[in-house]
Structures are given as structure tokens and as C-alpha cells.
Amino acid sequence: MIEILLIATGLIGLIIASISDLKTREIPDWLNFSMIAAGISMRLMQSISTGIWQYLMYTILAVVAMFLLGNLMYYTRQWGGGDTKLLVAIASIFAIVPGQKYFLLSFLLNLVIISTLYGLFWCIYFAFKNRAKFRKELPIYIHKNKHKIKLFLSIALLLLIPLLIINDISLRLLLLSTSIILLLYPLLTTFIEAVERSAMFKELPVSKLTEGDWLTKDIKIKNKLIYSKSSPGIEKRQINLLKKSNIKYVPVKEGIPFVPAFLISILITLILGNMLL
């Protein structure tokens, strides 16, 4: 019964978080903390009622592990603070799933695949939506990355030469897939850079700033550094300082609403397990 309640709580929470992220690019703190509290509380009740304290212990270990991973992603500017809290919430609820021994590991591996495809979808959408700017930026980044593109193309072609003499199917597939990856990598990164410059870099009114937004330049007030562009995201106190200043607009890099990728990955892991196996 508790397992059903946990899964239902997790899915409902992720659906609400996805809708919020798509609409406002924010995940409410009350939602994340409610999910974390619900997960740990139910595992505590399960441990008390069964006398099996591993339920609670595994949950706490999972929460700590996901907290560390989430902060690594946050401070390397891969996602926002809300995503980190949501990852902890997922750990508190899905630390143990009947029938799947390593559910969270499978979820993370699936998330890598899903987030890549999901991010590519959003990049294509942004490129189409801002196609006039994108058409101007793409040639610039192709020229900028031309040496990298030529290098990866040369390596990819060199790896194809052994296919003429190798008969082992597994080795042929490995060489072919590696060549394709090497060929696509510089093209995709060039495409993404052009999309970012044409669609994701904007001047945002200070009044619309939210905690965690990524500013692309250092911000100073009266020659005092208020925000460093190397920071993982702007804080509430910094936003308040900007609102009190004469600064009306700041340059920001807009991210994509990433929470739906969490939801899709959880659903796939619940239904199919590990996509790589």
C-alpha cells in the first residue's frame, strides 16, 4: 500500500512540477519540500510498522547521494536549484521500487538518454521559432568551429578504413557507431551554440528576474560587484539589490524547462526499466 502511495505521490508531484516549469520556468519550493517530507515520512512509517529499518536507511542514503549529484550539476551550471531539490525529492520517493533492484541508477541512465533527446527537441524548436536570427548565427559558429569539425571528420573517416578488412560484425558495428558519434558531435555542438546565441541570450527586465536565473555578465552597482557571471545563479538578495538600483535590464541566458525530462524518465523506468539493458 505504501509503495502505491509513494509512486502516486511522486507522479502527481512530477506532473505539477512539469506544468509549473513549462509555464513559469520555476519549481515551487513548497512542492519539492512536500515531496521530500512525504517520501521520508512514509518510509519511516514503513520501517516502524515492519521493523525493517533498511527502508528508511536506503532512502536517506539515496537522498544524500542525489543531493551531492544535484549540487554537482547545479554548480557546473547544468541546471537550476529547483532541479536539484526535485532530484532529492525523487530519491526520497523512488529509493526503493518493488521489482527493480537498482531503480534510481536505471532512472539516471535513462535520464541521460531522455534529456539528450529532449534537449535536442527544444533546440530544434528554438531554432525554428527564431529562424531569422539562427540563420545569421549558424554560419558564424560553423566558421568558428571549422577546425574542430575538420578534425573530428578526419578521425571519423580514418576509423572507417578498417571496415574494408575487418570481418568481425561486432567490431565493425563498434567502429561504425564511433565514427558516426565523432562526426555528429562537432555538428551538434555547433548547432547548439548557434541556437543558444540566437534564442537563449536575452535582455530581461530586473522586475522579472527569479532566483537561479543565469546572468551572462558581471553586474556592478557603484563599482561594487553584485553578481559574477561565473555564479551558478542569481540569489534573492542580489535581485533585491538590483531592484533598488537604477539598472532596468540585465543579460540572461534562458534555460529549457527540464522537469518534463524527469517525468518521462521516471515513467519509462517504471514501465521498461533500464533502457540500455
N, C-alpha and C positions, 0 to 999 in steps of 0.2 A: 504493500500500500504506500509506504513512504517513497519507494523508488518511483512509483507512478506520479506521486505528488511533486517530487523533485523534478522529474522530466517535464511535467506540465508547467511548473513554475519557471523553469529555465526557458522553455519555448515561448511562453507568453511574454516573459521579460525581454527576450531577444527580439520578438516581433515589435514590441513597444519601442525598444531602443532603435531598431532599424527605421521605423517610421519617423521617430524624432531626429535621427541622424540625417535622413533624406530631406526632411523639411527644414531643419534649423542648423544642421552640421554640429549638433551638440547631443550629448547623452546626459540626461539629468542625474545628478549625484544621488538623489533620493532613490532612483531606480537601481543603480549599481549597489548601493549600500543595503537596500532592501533585499536584493537577490543574495548578497553575501550573508546577511543575517539569517535569511530563510534557509540557505544551504547548510550553514554551520549548526543552526538550531535543530533542524530535522535530523542531521547526523548525530547530534548529541542525544536527542530523544531515542534514536535507533540504538545507539550504544548502551544507553541506560536500560532500555526495555529488553535487549537481547543479552546484555552482559559482554558483548563483543566490542571492545574499545578500539579495535583496528579501524572500524568505520570512521570514527572521529579522527584518529591518528592519521590515516591516509588522506583525509580531507584537508587537515591542517598542513600536511607536507605538500599536498598539491597546491594549496593556496600560496604557500611560501615560494614554491618553485615558479608558479605563474606570475607572482609579484615581481620576482627577480627578472624573469624573461620580459615581462611587460615594461619594466623600467629600463631595461637594456634597449628595447625598441623605442621607448619614449625619448631617452637621452641621445639616441642616434637619429632622432627626428624621422622615424619611420611611420609613427602615428601619434595621436594625441593622448593626453592624460586620461580622457574618458575611456579610450580603448583599453588602456592598461587596467583600469578599475573593472571594466567589463570582463577582461580575461580572468581576473581574480574571481569575479562572480561566477563565471563558467566553471572554474576549478572547484569552487565551493559546492556547486550543484552536481557536476558531472564527474567528480573524482572517482566515483565507483558506479559502473553501469553493468547490470546483470548480463552475462553472456559475452562481455567484451573485457578481457583482462587488462588491456592497455588502451583504454578508450581515449584518454587525453593525448597520448602520444599519437594515436591514429588521427585524432582531430587536428593536431598541429601539422602533421604531414599532409593531410587533406587541405588544410588551410593554405599551405604554401602553393598547392596547385590551384585551388579555387581563387585565391587572392591574385595570383598572376593573371588568370583568365579574366577575372572581374576587373582588375586594374586596366587591362588592355581594352576591355569593352568601354570603360569610361574614357580612356584616351581617344579611342575612335569617335566616341560621342562628342567630346570636346573639340576634336579636330574638325568634325563636320559642322558643329554649331558655330565655330569661329574660323570657318574655312578661308575667309579673305586674309586674316592675319596669319593663319597657318601656312598658306601658300607663300607668303613672304618670308616666314621664318625658316621653313624647311630647307630651301637651298643654302641659306646661311649656315645651318648646322651640318649639312652634308659637306660643305666646303671645309668647315671647322674640323670635322672628324674624318676627312678623306684618307689621311694616313692610317688611322686606326681601321677604317673599313678595308683598305687595300691589304693591310697586314693580316687581318682575320680571313679575308677572302683567299689570300695566298696559302695560309696554313690549311684552310678547308680543302682547297684543291690538291695540296700535297697529300693529305690524308686519303684522298680518293684514288690516288695512283696505285696503292697496294691492292685495291679491289680487282685489278686486272690479273693478279697472280694468286690471290688467296681464294681457296675453295670453301673454307670453313664458314658456314652460314652465320653462326653466332658472331664471329669476329667481323664478318662483312657488315652485319647489321650495326655492330658497335661503331665501326669506322664511319659508316654512312650517317648514323644518328649524330655522332660527334661533329662531323663535317657540317651537317645542317644547323646544329646549335651554334657553331662558330661563325657560320655565315649569317644567321639571323641576329645574333647578339648585337653587333655594332649597328645594324639597321634598326633594330627595335629601340636601342638606347638613343640613337639619333632622332628617331620618330618621337620618342617620349620627351626629349629635351625641347624639340620644336613645339610640341603640344603645351608643355609647361610654360614656355615663354609667351606663346600666343593666347593661352586661355586661363592660366592659373596665377599669373602675376597681375595684381590689380592694386589700384589706389582705393583704400577703404576709409569711409568716414570714421573718425575716432569713436563716435557715438554708437557705431555698430560693431566695435571690437568685442570679442568674447575671450574669456580665459583660454589659453592654449593656442591662440592664433599665431602663425609664424610670420614675423616681420622680416623683410629681406634686407633691411638696412639698420645700422646703428641709429638710435634715436637719442638726441641730446636736448636738454632743456637748460638754458643759461650755461652752456658749455659743460654741463654735468651729464654723464652717460646714464640714461634711464633704462635703456634696453640695448642689449648686444645681439646682433644678428646671429651669433653662434648659440644663443639660448634655445632650449627646446620648445619654448612657447612663452607668450606674454602672460604675466600674472595680474590678478585683480588690482593689486596696489599700484602697478605700473599703469594700468588702464585709467585708474582714478587720477594719477598724476598728469597723464596726457589730457584728460578731460578738463583739468584745471588750467592747462596751458593754452597757448594760442594756436597750437597745432590742430588743424582740422582734418587732415587726411594723412594716412601712413601707408607705405607699400607693404603688401602682404602676399604670401603665396597660399592660394586656396587649395586645400586638400580634397580628396574624394570621400564621400560617405562610405566608410569602410565596414560599418557594423553588419550590413546585409551579407557580407562575405563570411562573417562569424556564423550567422544564422544558417546560411546554405551549407557551410562545412559541418555544423552540428547535425543537421538533418541528414546529410549524406553519410556521416559516420554512424548515426543511429540506424540507418537503413541498410547501408552497404558495408560498413566497417572501413578498413584501410583501403583506399583506392589503389595503392601500389602493390597490394597483395592479391 
